[in-house]
Amino acid sequence: MIEPLRKLAVIGQGYVGLNLAMVAVDLGYGVVGVELDPHRVERLRRGESYVDDISDERLRAALGSGRFTATGDYADAAGFTVAVITVPTPLRDRSPDLSFVTDAARDLAPYVTRDSLVVLESTTYPGTTEDLLRPILEKYSGLTAGADFALGYSPERVDPGNTTWTLTATPKLVAGIDDASLAAVRDFYSKLVADVVPMSSARAAELTKLLENTFRHVNIALVNEFAMFARELGVDAWEVVHAASTKPFGYMPFYPGPGVGGHCLPIDPTYLSWHAQQATGRRFRLVELANDINEHMPDHVVQRVMNGLNRRGRPVRGATILLLGLAYKKNSSDVRESPATRVARSLVCLGARVGAVDAHVPADHLAQEAPRLGLDATVARAADAVVVLTDHDDIDYELVQREAAWILDCRNRLSGANVEIL
């Protein structure tokens, strides 16, 4: 058991930071969760979790233990032994926006002390830890990274909703700016996770994270485009993917869908492509092509809806369309970069009346174009088209199959005469 007085500051209390905070509390750390969104801070203090993988009960237990504090004030992090930065790294005009990282570094730096450890977990391009984070920490702390405090990088690998590969069960990549920093990062995470994988440099670890998600992005783009061609050839793309999956080597299954969402897939490959061009002057053409395919999948879905309605003698203007699922991922409440939002907006722009069924997404995160509806036989029968965008397990698919006139299933959840798959 780690001594309770050891203090951990986790900067950012999103799906990565709050998860890390709860694991550390369970291990005996005193954790200060720094979150600049005052509404989130208030919810955390009330014991209300906004992260799917963290229950209210677990959060309240952490608060009750006296080892977890949520705050918007960096001064509350003073005296930390370890600080982990888990802030967002979005895109702005298709270029990396590291303002959250730079702000966190500047505000945290005055509380960095000798022999403390600072770790960046946010996804970013190679060189961020050493060339961006380090100078800011040194400038505002008056200390030297490596000589006075340890500095490292460990990319987050949190998969929301995955109950098998949790934070503690997933191997953790760790890197430092020097040998002593690597040892400190490795020691910290070895207490939290089952398997720690040391790397030669922060740059290598930063690039590894980008490769992991670019691999998925490119393969999803491949199977999305494959599904379009398979349909034109009169072949079920899902049957082909399942059949290929029987090969025990040299193949990994990916499945078509209405597009990609969340923080990782729409953003991380662009970080890689942007950095490659900045550093080498050459374009990462495969990534750019994958971006183009995946970004236009919502448009393809809308076109399929229009075609399906036309075949039934119904124009999209004035049609009633029911969307099943608005989150980017099954059984999740996360709507960041969700392709369903773009589908909803496009259909509304075409004059359709759009409603959505998604009990997971909070009301204030629902697309304004698609108000939430309760699913019953009347709602399903009233729809000229039902579109399965996110196949949450709590949706009554038997009812939809039985009552809906026509269904476009983007997740291969249904089958029947009234169903078309993507």
C-alpha positions as CSV (number, residue, x, y, z in Angstrom):
1,M,0.0,0.0,0.0
2,I,1.3,3.5,-0.9
3,E,1.5,5.8,2.0
4,P,-1.7,7.9,2.2
5,L,0.2,11.2,2.5
6,R,1.8,10.9,-0.9
7,K,0.1,13.6,-3.0
8,L,-0.9,13.2,-6.7
9,A,-2.2,16.1,-8.8
10,V,-4.2,15.1,-11.9
11,I,-4.7,18.0,-14.2
12,G,-7.9,17.6,-16.2
13,Q,-10.8,15.5,-14.9
14,G,-12.1,14.0,-18.2
15,Y,-12.4,10.3,-19.1
16,V,-8.6,9.9,-18.7
17,G,-7.9,12.1,-15.7
18,L,-10.8,11.0,-13.5
19,N,-10.2,7.4,-14.2
20,L,-6.5,7.8,-13.2
21,A,-7.6,9.7,-10.1
22,M,-9.9,7.0,-8.9
23,V,-7.3,4.3,-9.4
24,A,-4.8,6.3,-7.4
25,V,-7.2,6.9,-4.6
26,D,-7.9,3.2,-4.3
27,L,-4.1,2.7,-3.9
28,G,-3.9,5.1,-1.1
29,Y,-2.8,8.3,-2.8
30,G,-4.1,11.7,-1.8
31,V,-5.4,13.0,-5.1
32,V,-6.2,16.6,-6.1
33,G,-8.1,16.6,-9.3
34,V,-7.6,20.0,-11.0
35,E,-10.5,20.8,-13.4
36,L,-11.0,24.3,-14.8
37,D,-14.7,23.7,-15.8
38,P,-16.6,24.9,-12.7
39,H,-19.7,22.9,-13.5
40,R,-17.6,19.7,-13.6
41,V,-16.0,20.6,-10.3
42,E,-19.3,21.1,-8.7
43,R,-20.6,17.8,-10.0
44,L,-17.5,16.0,-8.7
45,R,-17.9,17.6,-5.3
46,R,-21.5,16.4,-5.2
47,G,-20.4,12.9,-6.1
48,E,-22.0,13.0,-9.6
49,S,-19.8,11.4,-12.2
50,Y,-20.0,12.5,-15.8
51,V,-17.6,9.8,-17.0
52,D,-19.2,6.5,-18.1
53,D,-16.6,4.2,-16.5
54,I,-16.7,5.9,-13.1
55,S,-19.9,5.3,-11.1
56,D,-21.4,7.8,-8.7
57,E,-20.8,5.2,-6.0
58,R,-17.1,4.9,-6.7
59,L,-16.7,8.7,-6.8
60,R,-18.6,9.2,-3.5
61,A,-16.4,6.5,-1.9
62,A,-13.3,8.4,-3.0
63,L,-14.7,11.6,-1.6
64,G,-15.7,9.9,1.6
65,S,-12.2,8.5,2.0
66,G,-10.9,12.0,2.3
67,R,-8.2,11.2,-0.3
68,F,-9.9,12.9,-3.3
69,T,-10.5,16.6,-3.8
70,A,-11.8,18.3,-6.9
71,T,-10.8,21.9,-7.5
72,G,-10.3,24.6,-10.0
73,D,-7.4,26.2,-8.2
74,Y,-3.9,25.0,-9.0
75,A,-2.8,26.2,-5.5
76,D,-4.6,23.2,-4.1
77,A,-2.0,21.0,-5.9
78,A,0.9,22.5,-3.9
79,G,3.1,19.9,-2.3
80,F,2.4,17.3,-4.9
81,T,4.8,14.4,-5.3
82,V,3.6,13.5,-8.8
83,A,1.5,15.6,-11.3
84,V,-0.1,14.1,-14.4
85,I,-1.4,16.3,-17.1
86,T,-4.4,14.8,-19.0
87,V,-5.9,17.9,-20.7
88,P,-7.4,17.8,-24.2
89,T,-5.4,18.4,-27.3
90,P,-8.0,19.3,-30.0
91,L,-7.5,20.5,-33.6
92,R,-8.0,24.1,-34.6
93,D,-8.2,24.7,-38.4
94,R,-6.8,21.2,-38.9
95,S,-3.7,22.1,-36.8
96,P,-2.8,20.9,-33.3
97,D,-4.1,23.1,-30.5
98,L,-1.8,22.6,-27.5
99,S,-3.1,25.6,-25.6
100,F,-4.5,23.4,-22.9
101,V,-1.1,21.8,-22.4
102,T,0.8,25.1,-22.3
103,D,-1.8,26.7,-19.9
104,A,-1.6,23.6,-17.6
105,A,2.2,23.7,-17.7
106,R,2.3,27.5,-16.9
107,D,-0.2,27.2,-14.0
108,L,1.3,24.0,-12.6
109,A,5.0,25.2,-12.7
110,P,5.0,27.4,-9.6
111,Y,4.2,24.3,-7.5
112,V,6.8,22.0,-9.0
113,T,9.4,21.2,-6.4
114,R,12.7,19.4,-6.2
115,D,12.4,15.6,-6.6
116,S,8.8,15.9,-7.9
117,L,7.6,14.2,-11.1
118,V,5.6,15.7,-13.9
119,V,4.1,13.4,-16.6
120,L,2.2,14.3,-19.7
121,E,-0.5,11.9,-20.9
122,S,-2.2,14.0,-23.5
123,T,-2.0,12.8,-27.0
124,T,0.4,15.0,-29.0
125,Y,3.1,15.0,-31.7
126,P,6.7,14.0,-31.1
127,G,8.8,16.6,-29.3
128,T,6.0,18.1,-27.2
129,T,7.3,16.9,-23.8
130,E,10.9,18.1,-24.4
131,D,10.5,21.1,-26.7
132,L,7.2,22.6,-25.4
133,L,6.4,21.4,-21.9
134,R,9.9,21.4,-20.5
135,P,10.8,25.0,-21.2
136,I,7.5,26.3,-19.7
137,L,7.9,24.2,-16.6
138,E,11.5,25.4,-16.2
139,K,10.7,29.0,-16.8
140,Y,7.9,29.3,-14.3
141,S,9.4,27.0,-11.6
142,G,12.9,28.2,-11.7
143,L,14.0,24.6,-11.7
144,T,15.8,22.4,-14.3
145,A,14.0,19.3,-15.6
146,G,16.2,16.2,-15.1
147,A,18.5,17.8,-12.6
148,D,15.9,19.1,-10.1
149,F,12.6,17.3,-11.1
150,A,11.7,14.4,-13.2
151,L,9.8,14.8,-16.4
152,G,8.2,12.2,-18.6
153,Y,5.5,11.1,-21.1
154,S,3.1,8.2,-20.9
155,P,0.3,8.1,-23.5
156,E,-3.2,7.4,-22.2
157,R,-4.7,4.2,-23.5
158,V,-8.2,4.5,-21.9
159,D,-10.9,2.7,-24.0
160,P,-14.2,4.0,-22.6
161,G,-16.7,1.2,-21.9
162,N,-14.1,-1.6,-22.1
163,T,-14.5,-3.7,-19.0
164,T,-11.7,-6.1,-19.9
165,W,-8.8,-3.8,-20.9
166,T,-9.2,-1.2,-18.1
167,L,-6.6,1.4,-17.2
168,T,-5.0,-1.0,-14.7
169,A,-5.1,-4.0,-17.1
170,T,-3.7,-2.3,-20.2
171,P,0.1,-2.2,-20.6
172,K,1.4,1.3,-20.0
173,L,4.1,2.9,-22.1
174,V,6.4,5.1,-20.1
175,A,9.3,7.4,-21.1
176,G,11.4,10.1,-19.5
177,I,13.7,12.9,-20.7
178,D,16.6,11.1,-19.1
179,D,17.3,7.9,-17.2
180,A,16.4,9.2,-13.8
181,S,13.1,10.6,-15.2
182,L,12.3,7.3,-16.8
183,A,13.0,5.5,-13.6
184,A,10.6,7.8,-11.7
185,V,7.8,7.5,-14.3
186,R,8.2,3.7,-14.4
187,D,8.1,3.5,-10.6
188,F,4.9,5.6,-10.4
189,Y,2.9,3.7,-13.0
190,S,4.2,0.3,-11.8
191,K,2.1,0.9,-8.7
192,L,-1.0,1.6,-10.7
193,V,-1.0,-0.8,-13.7
194,A,-0.2,-4.5,-14.2
195,D,2.4,-4.0,-17.0
196,V,4.7,-1.1,-17.7
197,V,6.6,-0.9,-21.0
198,P,9.6,1.5,-20.9
199,M,10.6,3.3,-24.0
200,S,13.8,4.9,-25.1
201,S,12.5,8.5,-25.3
202,A,9.5,10.7,-24.9
203,R,9.5,11.3,-28.7
204,A,9.2,7.6,-29.4
205,A,6.3,7.2,-26.9
206,E,4.5,10.3,-28.4
207,L,4.8,8.8,-31.9
208,T,3.7,5.4,-30.7
209,K,0.4,6.8,-29.5
210,L,-0.2,8.4,-32.9
211,L,0.7,5.1,-34.7
212,E,-1.8,3.1,-32.6
213,N,-4.8,5.3,-33.5
214,T,-3.7,5.9,-37.1
215,F,-3.6,2.1,-37.6
216,R,-7.2,1.9,-36.6
217,H,-8.2,5.0,-38.6
218,V,-6.6,3.7,-41.8
219,N,-8.1,0.3,-41.4
220,I,-11.6,1.6,-40.7
221,A,-11.3,3.8,-43.8
222,L,-10.3,0.7,-45.8
223,V,-13.3,-1.3,-44.7
224,N,-15.7,1.7,-45.1
225,E,-14.7,2.2,-48.7
226,F,-14.7,-1.6,-49.1
227,A,-18.3,-1.7,-47.9
228,M,-19.3,0.8,-50.6
229,F,-17.8,-1.3,-53.3
230,A,-19.1,-4.5,-51.9
231,R,-22.7,-3.2,-52.0
232,E,-22.3,-2.2,-55.6
233,L,-21.0,-5.7,-56.4
234,G,-24.0,-7.2,-54.6
235,V,-22.0,-8.7,-51.8
236,D,-22.6,-8.4,-48.0
237,A,-19.5,-6.6,-46.7
238,W,-20.1,-7.9,-43.1
239,E,-20.2,-11.5,-44.3
240,V,-16.9,-11.0,-46.0
241,V,-15.3,-9.4,-42.9
242,H,-16.5,-12.3,-40.8
243,A,-15.2,-14.8,-43.2
244,A,-11.8,-13.2,-43.4
245,S,-11.7,-13.2,-39.6
246,T,-11.6,-17.0,-39.6
247,K,-8.0,-16.7,-40.8
248,P,-5.9,-17.2,-37.7
249,F,-3.0,-15.1,-38.9
250,G,-2.3,-12.0,-41.1
251,Y,-5.7,-10.5,-40.6
252,M,-7.5,-8.3,-38.0
253,P,-11.2,-7.5,-38.4
254,F,-12.5,-3.9,-38.7
255,Y,-16.1,-3.1,-39.4
256,P,-17.9,-0.4,-41.5
257,G,-19.8,2.4,-39.8
258,P,-21.2,5.9,-40.3
259,G,-17.9,7.5,-39.5
260,V,-15.4,7.9,-36.6
261,G,-15.7,9.9,-33.4
262,G,-14.3,10.5,-30.0
263,H,-11.1,12.3,-29.4
264,C,-8.6,9.8,-30.8
265,L,-9.6,8.7,-34.3
266,P,-10.7,11.9,-35.9
267,I,-7.8,13.8,-34.3
268,D,-4.7,11.7,-33.7
269,P,-4.0,10.8,-37.3
270,T,-4.2,14.5,-38.2
271,Y,-1.6,15.2,-35.5
272,L,0.7,12.6,-37.2
273,S,0.1,13.9,-40.7
274,W,0.6,17.6,-39.6
275,H,3.8,16.8,-37.8
276,A,5.2,14.7,-40.6
277,Q,4.7,17.5,-43.0
278,Q,6.1,20.1,-40.6
279,A,9.2,18.0,-39.9
280,T,9.9,16.5,-43.3
281,G,8.1,18.7,-45.8
282,R,6.3,15.6,-47.2
283,R,2.6,14.8,-47.0
284,F,1.4,11.6,-45.2
285,R,-0.8,10.7,-48.1
286,L,-2.3,7.5,-46.6
287,V,-3.5,9.4,-43.5
288,E,-4.9,12.2,-45.7
289,L,-6.8,9.6,-47.8
290,A,-8.2,7.9,-44.6
291,N,-9.3,11.2,-43.2
292,D,-11.1,12.0,-46.4
293,I,-12.9,8.6,-46.5
294,N,-14.0,8.6,-42.8
295,E,-14.9,12.3,-42.8
296,H,-17.4,11.7,-45.7
297,M,-19.0,8.6,-44.3
298,P,-21.8,10.7,-42.7
299,D,-22.5,12.1,-46.2
300,H,-22.7,8.6,-47.5
301,V,-25.2,7.7,-44.8
302,V,-27.4,10.7,-45.7
303,Q,-27.2,9.8,-49.4
304,R,-28.3,6.2,-48.6
305,V,-31.2,7.6,-46.6
306,M,-32.2,9.8,-49.5
307,N,-32.0,6.9,-51.9
308,G,-34.0,4.6,-49.7
309,L,-36.8,7.2,-49.3
310,N,-36.8,7.9,-53.0
311,R,-37.3,4.2,-53.8
312,R,-40.4,4.3,-51.5
313,G,-41.7,7.4,-53.2
314,R,-40.9,9.7,-50.3
315,P,-38.8,12.8,-50.6
316,V,-36.4,13.6,-47.8
317,R,-38.0,17.0,-47.3
318,G,-40.9,16.6,-44.9
319,A,-39.9,13.0,-44.1
320,T,-39.9,11.8,-40.5
321,I,-36.5,10.2,-39.7
322,L,-35.6,8.4,-36.4
323,L,-32.0,8.1,-35.5
324,L,-31.0,5.3,-33.1
325,G,-27.9,6.4,-31.2
326,L,-26.1,9.7,-31.1
327,A,-22.9,8.8,-29.2
328,Y,-19.8,8.0,-31.2
329,K,-19.5,4.6,-29.5
330,K,-21.8,1.8,-28.3
331,N,-23.0,2.0,-24.7
332,S,-21.3,5.4,-24.3
333,S,-22.6,8.9,-23.6
334,D,-19.7,10.5,-25.5
335,V,-20.7,12.6,-28.4
336,R,-17.3,14.2,-29.2
337,E,-16.9,14.3,-32.9
338,S,-19.8,11.9,-33.3
339,P,-20.7,11.2,-36.9
340,A,-24.4,11.0,-35.8
341,T,-24.4,14.7,-35.1
342,R,-23.4,15.5,-38.7
343,V,-25.9,13.0,-40.1
344,A,-28.7,14.7,-38.0
345,R,-27.7,18.2,-39.1
346,S,-27.5,17.2,-42.8
347,L,-30.9,15.6,-42.7
348,V,-32.4,18.7,-41.1
349,C,-30.8,20.9,-43.6
350,L,-32.5,18.8,-46.3
351,G,-35.9,19.5,-44.7
352,A,-36.4,16.3,-42.7
353,R,-38.0,16.1,-39.3
354,V,-35.4,14.3,-37.2
355,G,-35.7,12.7,-33.8
356,A,-33.2,10.5,-31.8
357,V,-33.3,7.7,-29.4
358,D,-30.3,7.7,-27.0
359,A,-30.8,7.3,-23.3
360,H,-27.0,7.5,-22.7
361,V,-26.3,11.0,-23.9
362,P,-27.3,13.8,-21.4
363,A,-30.0,16.2,-22.7
364,D,-27.6,19.1,-22.8
365,H,-25.3,17.2,-25.2
366,L,-28.0,16.1,-27.6
367,A,-27.9,17.6,-31.1
368,Q,-30.3,20.5,-31.2
369,E,-31.4,19.2,-34.6
370,A,-32.5,15.8,-33.2
371,P,-34.6,16.0,-30.0
372,R,-34.7,13.0,-27.8
373,L,-37.7,10.7,-28.3
374,G,-38.9,7.7,-26.3
375,L,-38.9,4.5,-28.4
376,D,-42.2,2.8,-28.7
377,A,-44.3,1.2,-31.4
378,T,-46.0,4.5,-32.3
379,V,-42.7,6.3,-32.7
380,A,-41.2,3.5,-34.8
381,R,-44.3,3.3,-37.1
382,A,-44.4,7.1,-37.6
383,A,-40.9,7.1,-39.0
384,D,-40.4,7.1,-42.8
385,A,-36.9,5.9,-42.1
386,V,-35.0,4.5,-39.1
387,V,-31.3,4.8,-39.1
388,V,-29.1,2.8,-36.7
389,L,-26.1,4.9,-36.1
390,T,-24.9,3.6,-32.7
391,D,-26.0,0.2,-31.6
392,H,-26.5,0.7,-27.9
393,D,-27.6,-2.5,-26.1
394,D,-30.6,-0.9,-24.4
395,I,-32.4,-0.2,-27.7
396,D,-35.4,-2.5,-28.3
397,Y,-34.3,-3.8,-31.7
398,E,-37.1,-6.4,-31.9
399,L,-39.7,-3.5,-31.7
400,V,-37.8,-1.5,-34.3
401,Q,-37.6,-4.6,-36.6
402,R,-41.3,-5.3,-36.2
403,E,-42.7,-1.8,-36.5
404,A,-40.5,0.3,-38.7
405,A,-41.3,0.6,-42.4
406,W,-37.7,0.9,-43.6
407,I,-34.4,0.7,-41.7
408,L,-30.8,1.7,-42.7
409,D,-28.6,-0.3,-40.3
410,C,-25.1,1.2,-40.2
411,R,-24.0,-1.4,-37.5
412,N,-25.3,-4.7,-38.9
413,R,-27.5,-5.2,-35.9
414,L,-30.7,-6.1,-37.7
415,S,-31.9,-8.2,-40.7
416,G,-35.1,-8.6,-42.6
417,A,-37.0,-7.4,-45.6
418,N,-37.3,-3.9,-44.2
419,V,-33.6,-3.6,-43.4
420,E,-30.7,-2.4,-45.5
421,I,-27.2,-2.6,-44.2
422,L,-24.6,0.1,-44.8
